[in-house]
């Protein structure tokens, strides 16, 4: 078993469901490390909070994750 088979590796969304309400929301972010681009999910209550966190950690927010395939 690896972390992608557990809730830890999940983005928290159920396939086909967009019930986010006032909870933490998953934002897709990327950052550069060792000449490679990496993706990560940043959890925040708002776009501004996600951007603040990303900037303070050398990342860039790509957008809100609203659904999974």
Steps between C-alpha positions, in 0.01 A plus 500: 500500500624850422383844615287544188281209612420676828310816596838672554574493128145596402395854409192468722242512223255227406475428129217699341422697817579868559366545856767732642291733719698703755758230558863497403533489124771332291706729276742366244847650534840451341857571595848456355759283673821359354409620148164321505144617545299329772127510574345511844155555654477801733203499737355841586169671578536760224693591184681777690607263778622243246699766312652634823610150602635420153700824474650453844619151396626580150200351319241625251128418522353374171137489610230347715453125454125461449461146370686175443477268202 
